[in-house]
Structures are given as C-alpha cells and as structure tokens.
Amino acid sequence: MSFSAGSARGGLTNEPNVTPMIDVLLVLLIIFMMVIPMSRRAIDLQLPDPNPVPTTQNVQSQQIVLEVMPGDQFAINKKSVPKAGLLDELKTVYEGRPEKIIFIKGHPKVKYQEVIWAMDQARGAGVLVIGAAPKDKEGT
C-alpha cells in the first residue's frame, strides 16, 4: 500500500522491504536441500532379476537361502535352525566359503523387523552380499 502527498517529489510510502525476507527464505531452502538427503538411511540390497534365465536342473546349486518363517522359525537351505542358534549355524556354513553371498526369503506373514534381524545375523556371520529371494511358483 502506498500513500502519496500528491507531489512528484516522492512523498511518504509505506511498503514492506521484502529483500531480507527473500534472503532468509533462500537460506532456509539451501539448509533443507542439504539436510534432507543426509537424513535418509538405506539398506543395500541386491534384488533378483525379474526375468531370470532358465537354468538346467542337473546343476547342484551352491547358493545359501535363509528362509524366515512365522513363529521365530528359520531354515538354511530347507534345514530348520532355531533362532538362538542361527548366528552359529551361519558362521559354520560360511567358514570355508570364499564367496559370502546369501539370499533371504521372507514369508508373507513375517514382520519386516524379523527379516532385518535375520539380515543382521547374516552380516554378523561375515556375509558380504545379501539378496532377496523371489517367491516360489507355489506362492511361498
């Protein structure tokens, strides 16, 4: 809003100075642009190929698959393992292996927290690469 006295000499004007407000907004914008990416945390995962190449069934697989099932039940390559002994069993499996790769398969009814706990146990056993195993054709 502006008021003038009617003369061309430039009378009184009542306008807010917006330059300091714009400076403050730009500084805040820069701060948020730098803080938000640093606050994100991610888990490194290797997801399986959505279009896998079919393999022959005669080849024996050297892959280790850790299944997380409901009720604090775990299985390493279909061998049942109790929750308390999971870390020790993983250490014995990976003791002599040069490649420290594991695939984790979580049952649909298992909480995400339990899958992350199993991943932590695998990391504690020395596993370097953790992948997510796809569902079987039966849906389990």
C-alpha positions in Angstrom: 0.0 0.0 0.0 1.4 3.4 -0.8 0.4 6.9 0.1 1.4 9.9 -1.8 1.2 13.6 -0.9 0.2 14.5 -4.4 3.5 16.0 -5.5 6.1 14.5 -7.8 9.0 14.8 -5.4 8.4 11.5 -3.8 6.3 11.6 -0.7 5.8 9.1 2.1 5.5 5.5 1.1 4.5 2.6 3.3 5.8 -0.6 1.6 7.4 -3.5 3.4 11.0 -4.3 2.4 10.9 -7.9 1.2 14.6 -8.3 0.4 15.5 -9.6 3.9 12.6 -12.0 3.8 13.7 -13.4 0.5 17.2 -13.8 1.8 16.0 -15.7 4.8 13.8 -18.0 2.6 16.7 -18.7 0.3 19.0 -19.6 3.2 16.3 -21.9 4.6 15.8 -23.6 1.2 19.6 -24.3 1.0 19.6 -25.7 4.5 16.7 -28.0 3.8 18.2 -29.1 0.5 21.4 -30.2 2.3 19.8 -31.8 5.4 17.1 -33.9 3.8 19.4 -36.2 1.7 21.7 -36.7 4.7 18.9 -37.8 6.9 17.9 -40.7 4.6 19.2 -44.2 5.5 19.2 -47.0 3.2 19.8 -50.7 3.3 21.9 -52.1 0.4 20.0 -54.9 -1.3 20.5 -57.0 -4.4 17.2 -57.8 -5.9 16.9 -60.8 -8.2 16.5 -60.3 -11.9 12.7 -60.1 -12.8 13.3 -62.1 -16.0 15.8 -64.8 -14.9 17.5 -67.1 -17.4 16.3 -70.6 -17.0 18.9 -73.0 -15.7 19.2 -76.7 -16.0 18.0 -78.7 -13.1 21.0 -81.1 -13.1 23.5 -78.4 -11.8 23.8 -78.5 -8.0 23.3 -75.1 -6.5 26.0 -73.6 -4.2 23.6 -70.8 -3.1 22.6 -70.4 0.5 19.0 -69.4 1.1 17.8 -68.3 4.5 14.1 -68.6 5.0 12.4 -66.5 7.6 9.1 -68.2 8.7 6.4 -67.3 11.1 6.9 -68.1 14.8 10.6 -67.3 15.0 11.4 -70.3 12.8 14.3 -70.2 10.3 15.7 -72.5 7.7 19.0 -72.6 5.9 18.6 -74.4 2.6 15.4 -76.2 3.9 17.3 -77.3 7.1 15.4 -76.0 10.2 17.5 -73.8 12.6 16.4 -72.4 15.9 16.5 -68.6 16.4 19.1 -68.9 19.2 21.5 -70.9 17.0 21.1 -69.0 13.8 24.3 -67.0 14.1 26.4 -70.0 15.0 25.0 -72.1 12.1 25.6 -69.2 9.6 29.2 -68.9 10.9 29.8 -72.7 10.3 28.2 -72.5 6.8 30.4 -69.6 5.7 33.6 -70.6 7.5 35.3 -72.1 4.5 33.5 -70.3 1.6 35.3 -67.8 -0.5 32.0 -66.2 -1.7 30.0 -64.8 1.2 26.6 -64.4 -0.5 23.2 -65.2 1.0 19.6 -64.9 -0.3 16.9 -64.2 2.3 13.3 -65.3 1.7 10.7 -63.9 4.0 7.3 -65.5 4.4 4.4 -63.1 3.6 3.1 -63.3 7.2 6.5 -62.4 8.8 7.1 -58.9 10.0 9.8 -56.8 8.3 11.6 -56.5 11.6 12.3 -60.2 11.7 13.7 -60.2 8.2 16.0 -57.3 9.1 17.1 -59.2 12.3 18.0 -62.2 10.1 20.0 -59.9 7.8 21.9 -58.6 10.8 22.7 -62.1 11.9 24.0 -62.9 8.4 26.2 -59.8 8.5 27.5 -60.8 11.9 28.5 -64.2 10.4 30.6 -62.5 7.7 28.2 -62.4 4.8 29.1 -59.6 2.4 26.3 -59.7 -0.1 22.6 -60.1 0.9 20.0 -60.7 -1.8 16.2 -61.1 -1.7 15.0 -64.4 -2.9 11.9 -64.4 -5.1 8.7 -66.3 -4.3 8.4 -69.9 -5.4 5.9 -70.8 -8.1 3.5 -72.1 -5.4 3.5 -68.6 -3.8 5.5 -69.4 -0.7 
